[in-house]
Amino acid sequence: MDLNSASTIVLQVLTQATSQDTAVLKPAEEQLKQWETQPGFYSVLLNIFTNHTLDVNVRWLAVLYFKNGIDRYWRRVAPHALSEEEKTTLRAGLITNFNEPVNQIATQISVLIAKVARVDCPRQWPELIPTLLESVKVQDDLRQHRALLTFYHVTKTLASKRLAADRKLFYDLASGIYSFACSLWNHHTDTFLQQVYAGDEAAATNSLERTLLSLKVLRKLTVHGFVEPHWNVEVMGFLHAVFERLKQFLECSRSIRAENVCRDRLEKTIILFTKVLLDFLDQHPFSFTPLIQRSLEFAVSYVFTEAGEGIVFERFIVQCMNLIKMIVKNYAYKPSKNVEDSSPETLEAHKIKTAFFTYPTLMEICRRLVTHYFLLTKEELTMWEEDPEGFTVEETGGDSWKYSLRPCTEVLFIDIFHEYNQTLTPVLLEMVHGLQGSTNMEDTSAILIKDAVYNAVGLAAYELFDSVDFDQWFKNQLLAELQVSHNRYKPIRRRVIWLIGQWISVRFKSDLRPMLYEAIRNLLQDQDLVVRIETATTLKLTVDDFEFRTDQFLPYLESMFTLLFQLLQEVTQCDTKMHVLHVLSCVIERVNMQIRPYVGCLVQYLPLLWKQSEEHNMLRCAILTTLIHLVQGLGTDSKNLYPFLLPVIQLSTDVSQPPHVYLLEDGLELWLVTLENSPCLTPELLRIFQNMSALLELSSENLKNCFKIINAYIFLSSSEFLQMYAADLCRSFCELLEDITTEGQVQVLKVVENVLKVNPVLGPQVFQPLLPSIFKGILDGERYPVVMSTYLGIVGRVLLQNASFFSLLLSQMACELGQELDQILSNVIEMWVDRMDNITQPERRKLSALALLSLLPSLNSVIQDKFCGIINISVEGLHDVMTEDPETGTYKDCMLMCHFEEPTATEDEEPPTEQDKRKKMLALKDPVHTVSLQQFVYEKLKAQQELLGEQGFQALMETVDTEIVAQLQEFLQGF
C-alpha cells in the first residue's frame, strides 16, 4: 500500500466508518477489514492518528484499528504478519513525539505502544525505555504527561508477563530504572505539595496527575520487579516513605474542598498508596515483615483512634482494614503447631504481630468496630424508611457491597475474633451483659448499640459456641424482644431474627423449633417490610438446616406459605422477588408432597410474574427453580401446570432464543423433573423434544442432563417417542460419538442400552447404524473398561432378547470385515470372556451370563470350542447373584423380582417419582430380573446334554476347570 496514494482513500473510508448511517458504515467496515492484512496499512493509520488537524472521531477509529492489528498481526508467527521493515518504521513513529492533545486518544496510543512493547521490548525495541526516560524529564507539560502515561502502560504490561525469561528481563529493567522512578515520583510529589500549600490549585492538579502516574509505575516495579525486594535498600526506602507520604496527603486533604477536582485525584492517590502496601504484602509476605509494625500502627491509628477524625474517608478506611486483615490472616505469619517446624521468618513476623496485638489494643479495636462501625448510619436508616427493599439488597450484598465499609468491618471483626477469640470473647460477652433487660424506646442510640452488639454475636457465632447458652438466651430474652411491636424497635426485631438465623446451625435445640416457627409466623405479619424480608431469610436457614423436621413444621406450613406468597406479591424489586422465591422454593423442597394443598395461589401467580420478568433473566431463573420444586412436590398433579410449564421449558431450552444463555441450565432441570413426574406422554410434551438436536450439537456441560431427558422420554413412552424422533436421535448420536469424551460416549451408549432394554424389538432397528461400530469396538478390544462394559451390555441385550437381529448383525460384520461368520462369533466370545472383569455392575454381569448361555444348546463347533469360557462366565454370574438361605441351606437368585412393589422412601429421602415406578415396572419384564440364572444354567446344560448325548456332553465338560465344575455343581444342587 503506497502511503501517499493510500492516505487519502483510507482517510475517506475511516470517515465513512464513523457515520451513523449503516448504509455508509457497513461497506466502510468491510473495506477496512480487507485492508487489515495489506502491507503499509498500519503506516497509513499511524500518519492519520498522529495528524492533529483531522477529525477526532476519525483519529480515534484509526488508533483502534491500529491497536487491534497489533493483537492479530504483530507477532512473527501470525498469519499475514507485518514485515520487519514496516514494524521498524512503526516503532520509530510511535515514539517520535508525545504531544497528543486529546486525552482519550493519548491513552489509546499509550496502550498500543505497551502492546508492541509486550512483544518486542527490549530485544527488538531497545530504544523504547531510554526514550521514555528522557521524555519524562522534559519541561513541556503535555509531552511530559504523555510520556509518563506511556511509561506507566509499558511498565504495567511488561510486569504482567509470567514466563521465566520475561520475568528475568523485567527484573533487569526494574533494577536499571528503579532509582530514576523513585526520584521522578519524589520530584512530582514535592512539587504537588508545594503547590497545594501555596494555594495554586490548577498547577497542583497537574502535578498530582504526574504523581499518580509515577506512583503507578513504582507500584508495578516494586511488586513485580524484584525476587527478594527486602534486600534492596531503595525498594524498602520507598515503602517506608509511603507511610510519610500518606500522612502528608491525608493532611493535604484538609485544605482541599470536597467538590474540587483535585480532591478526587488526591483520594485516588491515597488509595493507590494503600494498594502498593497491600500488593507488596500479598506478593512478598516475608519481605513485608519489616513493615508489619508500622503498617499496623498506621492503620489502627487512623481507623481506630481520634487521629483519623476529619481526614479519613470510606475507601481509605476499607483499605486500612484490609491491610490489618491481611496481616492477621496471613499464613506466612502463622507458626506450625510444632514451633520447631516453623521458619525463622514466620516466627519473626508472628512475634511482631503478638507484640502489637496486646489486650488493650484488641479490646479497643473490638469495641470500636462494634460501637462505631457496626452502628446503622443516618443514611442507612433513611434508606430503610424511604426504600426498604433497596436497603435489604444493599445489606445482603448489592453491587457495591464488597467495596463498601460495612461488610469490610464485619469481615475484619470475624477474622480478628477468630484469631484472638480467647482474648475477645470476654470483651464481647461483657458488652452483651450490659444490654440485659428492656431498652428505652426513646433512646435511639441505645437501640442502635444493641443492634450492633447483637450483630457481633451473630458474626462470631461459631467462636462463641462454648461461651453462650443460646437456647437459654433465646427463651429468656430474645423471644420477648421479637414480640415488642413498637416501630422504633424494628431494628432489634430485624437483628434478633437475623441473629437466630446465624445460630440455627451452630447451637439451637430441636425442641425449640416450634417456638421459633411461631415467632417467624408473627414476624411475617410485621408492619415493617425489612423485618419481614429478614424473617423470610431466617426461615430459609431454618428449613435448610440438617436438624429440620417436617412434622414440627407442618402445623405452620399453610400460614407461612400464605404469608410468604403475600410478601412475594408486595415486593417490587427484582432482587427481592428472587430472594423470596428462593425461600418459597426451599420450603416446597423440604416439605415436598405436603405442599400440595397450599400452592394454588402461587401456581396462579407465577405466569404473571414470568410475563413481568421478561427483561430480568435472573428473576426468571429463580422462577424456574421454584417450578422445579413445585413439580417435584406436586408429582403427577403437575400435569395441571402444563399450559404454563411447557411453553416455559420450550423457551428456556431453545438455543435460537437469546434468553437461553441464562435459562438453559434450570430449563433442562425443569424439563427433566416434568418428565420424571409425568403420568403420561402428551403431544405437547413430545413436541418440545424438537429442541434437543440443537442442544446435543452444543456439546456443553449440559449434555448429561440432555441424556437424562432422552432416557426419561424412553421410560415414559418409548414407541411414540422413537417413532417420531428415532432417526434424528441416531444421527445426533453418530455425530456425537465422533467428537466426545469417554464419559460422554458412555452416556450416549447408556441411552442405546436403555432403548434396547425397554423395546428389544424396535430398539436394534432404531440404532442399527450404530451397532456395527459397537461390535467392532468389542472385536478391537476397546481399551477403556467402562466403554467396553457398555458395549458388552448393548450386544448382550441384542443377543439375549433379539437373537435373529444378532444373527443379521453377525452376517453384516462378516461382510464388512471380509471374514467367516464363525470366526467373527469366535472372536466376540473370546473377547467377551477375556474382558468380563471390565464389567462391574452386577446386572450387566448377569446379563452377560444369560446372553452367552442363550447360545446353547448348539452343535456349532465355535460355540462348543468356547464352552469352557461360557461356563466360567456363568459361574462368575452365579457367584454375583446367588445368596444362601441360612434356614434351608439352598441358593436363590437375589436379582429376581416377582411382583410390583411401590417404591418407598424414608423421611430423609425424596418420595419416588412416576419414573421410579416406570423403572420398577420395566424391571418386571427384564430377563435380568425375571429369569433365574440358576434355572437358566441348568436348563441350557440339560438341553446341551440331550443334544450331544451323555458321552459328548462329558467330553465338553472335561474342557472346564475341575474347580469351576465343583462350584457349578454346588450351585445346581436340588436340580
GIPEBEL-V104548 format. One record per helix or strand of 3 or more residues. SS is the DSSP state (2 for helix, 1 for strand). FROM is the first residue (numbers start at 1). TO is the last residue. If there is no record, write none. Layout:
ss: (SS & SS)
from: (FROM & FROM)
to: (TO & TO)
//
This chain:
ss: (2 & 2 & 2 & 2 & 2 & 2 & 2 & 2 & 2 & 2 & 2 & 2 & 2 & 2 & 2 & 2 & 2 & 2 & 2 & 2 & 2 & 2 & 2 & 2 & 2 & 2 & 2 & 2 & 2 & 2 & 2 & 2 & 2 & 2 & 2 & 2 & 2 & 2 & 2 & 2 & 2 & 2 & 2 & 2 & 2 & 2 & 2 & 1 & 1 & 2 & 2 & 2 & 2)
from: (3 & 22 & 41 & 56 & 84 & 103 & 127 & 141 & 164 & 201 & 229 & 233 & 261 & 289 & 306 & 314 & 331 & 339 & 344 & 359 & 378 & 388 & 401 & 405 & 421 & 444 & 470 & 487 & 510 & 529 & 550 & 574 & 600 & 617 & 660 & 683 & 703 & 742 & 762 & 768 & 785 & 803 & 821 & 836 & 842 & 861 & 867 & 882 & 891 & 914 & 927 & 933 & 962)
to: (17 & 35 & 49 & 73 & 94 & 120 & 135 & 159 & 197 & 224 & 231 & 255 & 283 & 304 & 308 & 329 & 333 & 341 & 356 & 373 & 386 & 395 & 403 & 419 & 433 & 459 & 482 & 503 & 523 & 544 & 570 & 598 & 612 & 652 & 676 & 698 & 738 & 758 & 766 & 779 & 801 & 817 & 834 & 838 & 853 & 865 & 881 & 884 & 893 & 923 & 930 & 957 & 971)
//
